[in-house]
Amino acid sequence: MKRILTLLLSCLVGLAMGQPPRGIVMVDVSRHFMPLDFLYRQVEELARYGIPAMQLHLTDAAGWRLEIKSYPRLTDMGAWRTEALWADWWQGDRRYSNAQQGYGGYYTQAEMRALVSFARERGVEIIPEIEFPAHSEEVTAAYPWLACSDEAYSSADLCIGSDSTYAFMSRILSEVASIFPSEYLHLGGDEASGQAWRTCPRCKDMTQARAMERVNAIVHRLGRKMICWDEVFTGGLRDTSVAIMVWRDPETARLASRAGHDVVLCPSRYCYLDRYQDKPSLQPRAMGGYLPVDSVYSHLSQLSGEGWRGTSLALCLWTEYVPTQKDAERMLWPRLLALAEILKPHPREPEDFRRWAEEECRKLRARGIDAYDIEGEEGQRPEYSQMALHKARLCPVTYNTPYSPAYPSSGLGALTDGMQGGWANTDGRWQGFLGPIDVVIDLGHRQRVRSVLATFLQSRGVEIYLPSRFVVSASDDGRRWTQLCDQHPAEAPRPDVLRLHEWHGSARARYLRLQSEPDARGGWLFTDEIIVR
């Protein structure tokens, strides 16, 4: 009878649930483990500023961070890796270790219950995220039978065609639900390769959408609702009880909402806090990009506007390049103030928000929070606000190699439109190439040329590299070419940098040809303007 009453109560709780909290802060504690006192400090600050929820990204390839009594190897092995810094481990052998020899850590169930209680007393909900079925190398290392192949370290994806996988998830989620009373359990669902599924006999009739629906049935039996990343929706999910967390195209949020899903908006370009807050050369290494607090506030203002009424917002801190709690606080604050302000009934105007954020930064530091000092920031690249005036401006460009449709900038005129990019490749001014660059500029008539310059962007965290070769050639007819320079620049030591490649001399030509070869690692080439003087 007690069991029946418990089940009935859980079902009633499930029926009474509403949409996700209006404001969520996601913190990745897998890539770099964050100590408990860090989490307590953040909860106190979220409560102070009225942010209602913190999502903990507890599991990923880099480490399983929550004690699960049914499966102790998840923490005995999966919580420890051979390298302290994520980048060293990810680019190395990606092996796991143990508490005596490895880097890592995990939270006991008692520790998490205490944190959850502390947070609830202050009006903050803790939402756990357990990745399924991808980002699961640490799981298949600890329990190889959960992969499509029984070979340890073989797969980032769990076998979605095996009943054993769902029995495993049922026990995991039962323990997770007993620790976290949150309305929602986050089940990941992003970036599954599916490679092993295509050759696995057990997976031949399964899709990821069906796998997520099967896991959602487990979540429902626990009296909870499931939330997932947007790949689950675009992959064909039919169950509208699943909330969708949109990190890619914001248009997906509109489609999901129209289909009947609750939606959390966190498009990575505007809401991922692993971006630089200032000029990259002034900052510790980050994932790349540029997202100062003013931009966060501006974008959140748009995402909370009339067209998005009823949609939740989230800011996400991924910690691949955030190794310590001090680094994490610097990346979170003051940018979380933008979310706190947007959640108010009548948010401040941008200039008033800026003054308020500067004042709150001083208060945060006085309370021991390592907030970034925005009063001393240098700001956007100066060239971003200046028109580049030069001989090739508005001249036609012929592309012998195509730019990527994912990063077109202004299209065929982008390299001579006078508009130079900022610190981020996503600002709409940088043109991206997957492969070599080979373009020809028609100056209109034969004339003297003394220099040809092009700035290239490097952001190693997202596989954007400087060119390994830079060639400039000149021609009177566009058929016969005279090479003006053939440079093989040395690699830049910093992971994020802008570098000017240039030829200086004297030549007469109507046509100029610029060629660049990609780095030996492949990846992207990005340039913004070919300047001719």
C-alpha positions as CSV (number, residue, x, y, z in Angstrom):
1,M,0.0,0.0,0.0
2,K,2.8,2.4,0.9
3,R,4.4,1.7,-2.5
4,I,1.1,2.4,-4.3
5,L,0.6,5.7,-2.4
6,T,4.2,6.8,-3.3
7,L,3.7,6.0,-6.9
8,L,0.4,7.9,-6.9
9,L,1.9,10.9,-5.3
10,S,4.8,10.9,-7.8
11,C,2.3,10.8,-10.7
12,L,0.3,13.7,-9.2
13,V,3.5,15.7,-8.8
14,G,4.3,15.0,-12.4
15,L,0.8,16.2,-13.5
16,A,1.2,19.4,-11.5
17,M,4.5,20.4,-13.1
18,G,4.9,23.5,-15.1
19,Q,7.5,24.7,-17.6
20,P,11.2,24.8,-16.8
21,P,12.5,27.6,-14.5
22,R,12.5,30.9,-16.4
23,G,16.3,31.4,-15.7
24,I,18.9,28.7,-15.6
25,V,22.6,28.7,-15.1
26,M,24.3,25.6,-16.3
27,V,27.8,24.7,-14.9
28,D,29.9,22.0,-16.3
29,V,31.6,20.1,-13.5
30,S,32.7,17.2,-15.6
31,R,35.5,18.7,-17.7
32,H,37.1,20.2,-14.6
33,F,35.8,19.2,-11.2
34,M,34.6,22.1,-9.0
35,P,34.7,21.8,-5.2
36,L,31.6,21.9,-3.1
37,D,32.3,25.3,-1.6
38,F,32.3,26.8,-5.1
39,L,28.8,25.4,-5.7
40,Y,27.6,26.8,-2.4
41,R,28.9,30.2,-3.2
42,Q,27.2,30.3,-6.5
43,V,23.9,29.2,-5.0
44,E,24.1,32.1,-2.6
45,E,24.8,34.6,-5.4
46,L,22.0,33.1,-7.6
47,A,19.6,33.5,-4.7
48,R,20.8,37.1,-4.0
49,Y,20.1,38.1,-7.6
50,G,16.9,36.1,-8.1
51,I,18.1,33.5,-10.6
52,P,15.9,30.5,-9.8
53,A,17.9,27.4,-11.1
54,M,21.3,25.9,-11.5
55,Q,21.8,23.0,-13.8
56,L,24.8,20.7,-13.0
57,H,26.4,19.0,-16.0
58,L,27.5,16.0,-13.9
59,T,28.6,13.5,-16.5
60,D,30.7,13.6,-19.6
61,A,33.7,11.9,-21.1
62,A,36.0,13.8,-18.9
63,G,34.6,12.5,-15.6
64,W,31.5,11.1,-13.9
65,R,30.9,13.4,-10.9
66,L,28.0,11.8,-8.9
67,E,28.1,8.8,-6.6
68,I,25.8,6.0,-7.9
69,K,25.7,3.1,-5.4
70,S,24.4,0.6,-8.0
71,Y,27.4,1.2,-10.2
72,P,30.5,2.1,-8.1
73,R,32.9,1.9,-11.0
74,L,31.4,5.1,-12.4
75,T,33.2,7.0,-9.7
76,D,36.0,4.5,-8.8
77,M,37.2,4.7,-12.3
78,G,35.1,7.1,-14.4
79,A,35.6,10.1,-12.1
80,W,39.4,10.1,-12.5
81,R,41.6,10.7,-15.5
82,T,45.3,10.7,-16.3
83,E,45.7,14.4,-17.0
84,A,44.6,17.3,-14.8
85,L,44.0,19.7,-17.7
86,W,41.1,18.7,-20.0
87,A,43.0,19.8,-23.2
88,D,46.0,17.6,-22.3
89,W,43.8,14.6,-21.7
90,W,41.6,15.1,-24.7
91,Q,44.5,15.5,-27.1
92,G,46.4,12.6,-25.4
93,D,45.4,9.0,-24.7
94,R,42.0,9.8,-23.0
95,R,42.6,7.1,-20.3
96,Y,41.0,6.8,-16.9
97,S,42.7,6.2,-13.6
98,N,41.8,6.1,-9.9
99,A,41.6,8.3,-6.9
100,Q,45.2,7.6,-5.9
101,Q,46.8,8.3,-9.2
102,G,44.4,10.4,-11.3
103,Y,42.9,13.9,-11.4
104,G,39.2,14.3,-10.7
105,G,36.6,13.8,-8.0
106,Y,33.0,13.3,-7.4
107,Y,30.1,14.3,-5.1
108,T,28.7,11.8,-2.7
109,Q,24.9,11.5,-2.5
110,A,25.0,13.0,1.0
111,E,26.9,16.0,-0.3
112,M,24.5,16.6,-3.1
113,R,21.4,16.2,-0.8
114,A,22.9,18.8,1.5
115,L,23.6,21.2,-1.4
116,V,20.0,20.7,-2.7
117,S,18.6,21.4,0.7
118,F,20.7,24.5,1.0
119,A,19.6,25.7,-2.4
120,R,15.9,25.0,-1.8
121,E,15.9,27.0,1.4
122,R,17.1,30.0,-0.7
123,G,14.7,29.4,-3.6
124,V,17.2,27.9,-6.0
125,E,16.4,24.6,-7.8
126,I,19.3,22.2,-8.7
127,I,18.7,20.4,-12.0
128,P,21.0,17.4,-12.6
129,E,22.2,16.5,-16.1
130,I,23.1,12.9,-16.8
131,E,24.3,12.5,-20.4
132,F,22.5,9.9,-22.6
133,P,23.4,8.3,-25.0
134,A,26.5,10.2,-26.1
135,H,29.4,11.9,-24.3
136,S,29.6,8.6,-22.4
137,E,33.2,7.4,-22.8
138,E,33.7,7.3,-19.1
139,V,30.6,5.0,-18.8
140,T,31.8,2.6,-21.5
141,A,35.2,2.6,-19.9
142,A,33.8,1.5,-16.6
143,Y,31.2,-0.8,-18.0
144,P,32.2,-1.9,-21.5
145,W,29.1,-4.0,-22.0
146,L,27.0,-0.8,-22.3
147,A,28.7,0.0,-25.6
148,C,27.8,-1.7,-28.9
149,S,31.3,-3.3,-28.7
150,D,32.6,-4.9,-25.5
151,E,36.0,-3.3,-26.0
152,A,36.7,-0.7,-23.3
153,Y,37.2,3.0,-24.4
154,S,35.6,2.0,-27.7
155,S,32.6,4.3,-27.9
156,A,31.3,7.7,-26.9
157,D,27.7,6.4,-27.4
158,L,25.9,3.9,-25.3
159,C,24.2,1.0,-27.2
160,I,20.6,2.1,-27.7
161,G,19.4,-1.3,-28.9
162,S,20.2,-3.2,-25.8
163,D,17.7,-3.7,-22.9
164,S,20.7,-3.7,-20.6
165,T,21.3,0.0,-21.4
166,Y,17.8,0.9,-20.2
167,A,18.0,-1.2,-17.1
168,F,21.2,0.7,-16.3
169,M,19.6,4.0,-16.9
170,S,16.6,3.0,-14.8
171,R,18.8,2.3,-11.8
172,I,20.9,5.4,-12.4
173,L,17.9,7.7,-12.7
174,S,16.1,6.2,-9.7
175,E,19.1,7.2,-7.6
176,V,19.4,10.6,-9.2
177,A,15.7,11.3,-8.6
178,S,16.1,10.3,-4.9
179,I,18.8,13.0,-4.5
180,F,17.4,15.8,-6.6
181,P,13.7,16.7,-6.1
182,S,13.8,19.0,-9.2
183,E,10.8,18.9,-11.6
184,Y,13.1,18.2,-14.5
185,L,15.9,15.7,-15.1
186,H,18.2,16.7,-17.9
187,L,19.2,13.7,-20.1
188,G,21.6,15.3,-22.6
189,G,20.9,13.8,-26.0
190,D,23.4,16.0,-27.9
191,E,26.2,15.2,-30.4
192,A,25.7,11.5,-30.7
193,S,27.9,10.1,-33.5
194,G,25.7,7.0,-34.1
195,Q,28.7,5.4,-35.8
196,A,28.6,2.2,-33.7
197,W,24.8,1.9,-34.0
198,R,25.0,1.6,-37.8
199,T,26.8,-1.7,-37.6
200,C,25.3,-3.1,-34.3
201,P,22.7,-5.8,-34.9
202,R,20.8,-4.7,-31.8
203,C,20.5,-1.1,-33.0
204,K,19.3,-1.8,-36.5
205,D,15.7,-0.8,-35.7
206,M,16.5,2.0,-33.2
207,T,16.9,5.7,-33.7
208,Q,18.1,8.2,-31.1
209,A,14.6,9.7,-30.9
210,R,13.1,6.3,-30.0
211,A,15.9,5.8,-27.5
212,M,15.1,9.1,-25.8
213,E,11.4,8.3,-25.7
214,R,12.3,5.0,-24.0
215,V,14.4,6.9,-21.4
216,N,11.6,9.4,-21.0
217,A,9.2,6.6,-20.0
218,I,11.7,5.9,-17.1
219,V,11.7,9.6,-16.2
220,H,7.8,9.7,-16.2
221,R,7.7,6.6,-13.9
222,L,9.7,8.6,-11.5
223,G,7.2,11.4,-11.6
224,R,9.5,13.8,-13.4
225,K,9.8,15.6,-16.7
226,M,12.7,15.2,-19.1
227,I,14.7,18.0,-20.7
228,C,17.1,17.5,-23.5
229,W,19.4,19.4,-26.0
230,D,17.8,20.3,-29.3
231,E,19.3,17.4,-31.3
232,V,16.6,15.3,-29.7
233,F,13.9,17.5,-31.3
234,T,15.5,17.8,-34.7
235,G,16.1,14.0,-34.7
236,G,12.4,13.3,-34.8
237,L,11.2,13.2,-31.2
238,R,7.4,12.9,-31.1
239,D,6.8,13.1,-27.3
240,T,5.9,16.7,-26.6
241,S,6.2,16.2,-22.8
242,V,10.0,16.6,-23.3
243,A,11.3,20.1,-22.8
244,I,13.9,21.2,-25.4
245,M,17.1,23.2,-24.6
246,V,18.0,25.0,-27.8
247,W,21.8,25.6,-28.1
248,R,22.2,25.8,-31.9
249,D,19.7,27.6,-34.2
250,P,17.2,29.8,-32.3
251,E,14.7,29.1,-35.0
252,T,14.6,25.5,-33.6
253,A,13.0,27.0,-30.5
254,R,10.1,28.4,-32.5
255,L,9.6,25.1,-34.2
256,A,9.7,23.1,-30.9
257,S,7.4,25.6,-29.3
258,R,4.9,25.3,-32.1
259,A,5.1,21.5,-31.9
260,G,4.0,21.8,-28.2
261,H,7.3,21.5,-26.3
262,D,8.4,23.7,-23.5
263,V,11.6,25.5,-24.5
264,V,14.8,26.8,-22.9
265,L,16.8,29.2,-25.1
266,C,20.6,29.2,-24.8
267,P,22.0,29.7,-28.3
268,S,25.7,29.2,-28.0
269,R,26.7,32.4,-29.8
270,Y,25.0,34.5,-27.2
271,C,24.7,32.3,-24.1
272,Y,27.9,30.2,-23.8
273,L,30.1,31.7,-21.2
274,D,33.3,29.9,-22.3
275,R,33.9,32.8,-24.7
276,Y,36.4,35.6,-24.0
277,Q,35.1,38.7,-22.2
278,D,37.7,41.0,-23.6
279,K,40.6,41.1,-26.0
280,P,41.8,37.5,-26.1
281,S,45.5,38.3,-25.6
282,L,44.6,39.9,-22.3
283,Q,42.7,36.8,-21.0
284,P,43.5,33.3,-19.9
285,R,42.7,30.7,-22.6
286,A,39.0,30.2,-23.4
287,M,37.1,28.2,-26.0
288,G,37.2,31.2,-28.4
289,G,34.9,33.9,-29.5
290,Y,34.0,37.2,-27.8
291,L,31.1,37.7,-25.4
292,P,31.4,40.7,-23.1
293,V,28.7,41.4,-20.5
294,D,27.1,44.2,-22.6
295,S,26.6,41.7,-25.5
296,V,25.1,39.1,-23.2
297,Y,22.6,41.7,-21.9
298,S,21.8,42.9,-25.4
299,H,21.2,39.4,-26.7
300,L,19.2,38.3,-23.7
301,S,17.0,41.3,-24.2
302,Q,16.2,40.2,-27.7
303,L,15.6,36.6,-26.7
304,S,13.2,37.7,-24.0
305,G,11.3,40.0,-26.3
306,E,7.7,39.8,-27.5
307,G,8.3,37.0,-29.9
308,W,9.7,34.7,-27.2
309,R,7.1,35.3,-24.5
310,G,6.9,32.2,-22.1
311,T,10.3,30.9,-23.1
312,S,13.0,30.1,-20.5
313,L,16.6,31.5,-20.8
314,A,19.8,29.8,-19.8
315,L,23.5,30.8,-19.6
316,C,25.9,27.9,-19.9
317,L,29.5,27.6,-18.6
318,W,31.4,24.8,-20.3
319,T,34.7,24.2,-18.6
320,E,37.1,22.6,-21.1
321,Y,39.4,25.7,-20.6
322,V,38.2,26.6,-17.2
323,P,40.4,24.6,-14.8
324,T,39.8,26.2,-11.4
325,Q,37.0,27.7,-9.4
326,K,38.6,31.1,-9.6
327,D,38.6,30.8,-13.4
328,A,34.9,29.7,-13.3
329,E,33.8,32.6,-11.2
330,R,35.6,35.0,-13.5
331,M,33.7,33.5,-16.5
332,L,30.3,33.5,-14.7
333,W,30.4,37.0,-13.1
334,P,29.4,39.6,-14.0
335,R,27.8,38.0,-17.1
336,L,25.2,36.3,-14.9
337,L,24.1,39.7,-13.8
338,A,22.7,40.1,-17.4
339,L,20.4,37.1,-16.8
340,A,19.4,38.4,-13.4
341,E,18.4,41.7,-14.8
342,I,16.5,40.3,-17.7
343,L,14.4,38.2,-15.3
344,K,13.0,41.4,-13.7
345,P,9.6,42.7,-14.7
346,H,11.2,46.0,-15.9
347,P,14.9,45.5,-16.8
348,R,17.2,48.5,-17.0
349,E,18.2,50.3,-20.2
350,P,21.6,49.1,-21.4
351,E,23.6,52.1,-20.1
352,D,21.9,51.9,-16.7
353,F,22.6,48.1,-16.6
354,R,26.3,48.7,-17.3
355,R,26.6,51.2,-14.4
356,W,24.7,48.8,-12.1
357,A,26.9,45.8,-13.2
358,E,30.1,47.7,-12.5
359,E,28.8,48.5,-9.0
360,E,27.7,44.9,-8.4
361,C,31.1,43.7,-9.6
362,R,32.7,45.6,-6.7
363,K,30.2,44.1,-4.3
364,L,30.9,40.6,-5.6
365,R,34.6,40.9,-5.2
366,A,34.1,42.3,-1.7
367,R,32.1,39.1,-0.9
368,G,35.0,37.0,-2.1
369,I,33.7,36.2,-5.7
370,D,36.4,36.5,-8.3
371,A,34.3,38.5,-10.7
372,Y,35.9,39.9,-13.8
373,D,36.7,43.6,-13.6
374,I,34.7,45.1,-16.4
375,E,35.8,48.6,-15.5
376,G,39.2,47.9,-16.9
377,E,38.2,46.1,-20.1
378,E,39.8,47.2,-23.4
379,G,36.7,46.2,-25.5
380,Q,36.2,45.3,-29.2
381,R,38.9,45.3,-31.8
382,P,39.4,48.9,-32.9
383,E,39.2,48.0,-36.6
384,Y,35.7,46.7,-36.1
385,S,34.3,50.2,-35.9
386,Q,36.4,51.7,-38.7
387,M,35.8,51.4,-42.5
388,A,38.9,50.1,-44.3
389,L,39.6,52.5,-47.2
390,H,41.9,51.0,-49.8
391,K,42.3,50.4,-53.6
392,A,40.4,47.1,-53.6
393,R,37.4,48.4,-51.7
394,L,34.1,47.3,-53.4
395,C,36.1,45.7,-56.3
396,P,34.7,42.4,-57.5
397,V,36.2,39.1,-56.2
398,T,36.3,35.8,-58.0
399,Y,36.4,32.7,-55.7
400,N,38.4,29.8,-57.2
401,T,37.7,28.0,-53.9
402,P,34.3,28.6,-52.2
403,Y,33.7,30.0,-48.8
404,S,31.7,28.0,-46.4
405,P,27.9,28.7,-46.4
406,A,28.1,28.4,-42.6
407,Y,30.3,31.6,-42.5
408,P,29.5,33.6,-45.6
409,S,29.9,37.1,-44.0
410,S,28.4,39.4,-46.7
411,G,28.9,36.9,-49.5
412,L,30.8,37.6,-52.7
413,G,31.8,41.1,-51.7
414,A,32.8,40.3,-48.1
415,L,36.6,40.5,-48.7
416,T,36.4,44.0,-50.2
417,D,33.5,45.6,-48.4
418,G,35.7,47.6,-46.0
419,M,34.2,45.9,-43.0
420,Q,36.8,44.2,-40.7
421,G,35.9,41.6,-38.1
422,G,36.2,41.7,-34.3
423,W,37.5,39.2,-31.8
424,A,35.0,36.5,-32.7
425,N,34.6,34.5,-35.9
426,T,30.8,34.5,-35.4
427,D,30.3,38.3,-35.7
428,G,29.2,38.1,-39.3
429,R,32.3,39.9,-40.7
430,W,34.7,37.0,-40.9
431,Q,34.5,34.7,-43.9
432,G,35.3,31.0,-43.2
433,F,36.9,28.4,-45.5
434,L,37.1,24.7,-45.0
435,G,40.2,24.1,-47.1
436,P,42.5,26.5,-49.0
437,I,41.7,30.1,-50.0
438,D,42.2,31.1,-53.7
439,V,40.6,34.4,-54.7
440,V,41.2,37.0,-57.4
441,I,40.5,40.7,-57.1
442,D,39.8,42.8,-60.2
443,L,41.0,46.4,-59.5
444,G,39.3,47.6,-62.7
445,H,42.4,48.8,-64.5
446,R,46.2,48.4,-64.3
447,Q,47.7,50.4,-61.5
448,R,50.6,50.5,-59.1
449,V,50.3,48.3,-56.0
450,R,52.7,48.6,-53.0
451,S,51.1,46.3,-50.5
452,V,48.5,43.5,-50.1
453,L,47.4,42.7,-46.5
454,A,45.0,40.2,-45.0
455,T,44.3,39.4,-41.4
456,F,43.7,35.8,-40.3
457,L,42.0,34.6,-37.2
458,Q,43.2,31.7,-35.0
459,S,41.0,30.1,-32.4
460,R,42.3,26.6,-31.7
461,G,39.4,25.6,-29.3
462,V,37.1,25.6,-32.3
463,E,39.7,24.3,-34.9
464,I,40.4,27.7,-36.6
465,Y,44.1,27.9,-37.5
466,L,46.4,30.4,-39.1
467,P,47.4,29.6,-42.7
468,S,50.6,27.6,-43.3
469,R,51.2,29.4,-46.5
470,F,50.4,32.8,-47.9
471,V,50.9,33.6,-51.6
472,V,50.2,36.9,-53.5
473,S,50.4,37.1,-57.3
474,A,49.8,39.8,-59.8
475,S,48.5,39.8,-63.4
476,D,47.5,42.2,-66.2
477,D,45.1,39.8,-67.9
478,G,44.0,37.4,-65.2
479,R,45.7,34.5,-66.9
480,R,49.4,34.9,-66.7
481,W,50.6,35.5,-63.1
482,T,53.7,36.9,-61.5
483,Q,54.3,35.7,-57.9
484,L,55.0,38.6,-55.5
485,C,55.5,36.5,-52.4
486,D,55.3,33.0,-51.0
487,Q,55.4,33.0,-47.3
488,H,55.4,30.0,-44.8
489,P,54.7,31.7,-41.4
490,A,55.7,30.1,-38.1
491,E,53.0,28.9,-35.9
492,A,51.6,31.4,-33.4
493,P,52.2,30.4,-29.8
494,R,48.9,31.7,-28.5
495,P,45.8,29.7,-29.1
496,D,43.7,32.7,-29.9
497,V,45.2,35.5,-32.0
498,L,44.8,37.7,-35.0
499,R,47.8,37.9,-37.4
500,L,48.3,40.2,-40.3
501,H,49.8,38.5,-43.4
502,E,51.3,41.0,-45.9
503,W,53.3,41.6,-49.0
504,H,55.1,44.9,-49.5
505,G,56.9,46.0,-52.6
506,S,56.1,47.6,-55.9
507,A,54.2,46.1,-58.9
508,R,51.7,47.1,-61.6
509,A,48.7,45.0,-62.1
510,R,45.0,44.9,-62.7
511,Y,44.4,41.5,-61.0
512,L,45.6,40.4,-57.6
513,R,45.4,36.7,-56.5
514,L,45.6,35.7,-52.9
515,Q,46.1,32.0,-51.9
516,S,46.4,30.5,-48.5
517,E,46.9,26.9,-47.4
518,P,45.4,25.5,-44.3
519,D,47.3,24.3,-41.3
520,A,48.6,20.7,-41.2
521,R,45.9,19.9,-38.7
522,G,43.2,20.9,-41.2
523,G,40.4,22.9,-39.7
524,W,39.2,26.3,-40.7
525,L,40.7,29.4,-42.3
526,F,39.1,32.8,-41.5
527,T,39.8,36.1,-43.0
528,D,37.9,39.4,-43.1
529,E,39.3,41.9,-45.6
530,I,42.0,42.0,-48.3
531,I,43.5,45.4,-48.2
532,V,45.4,46.8,-51.2
533,R,47.4,50.0,-51.1
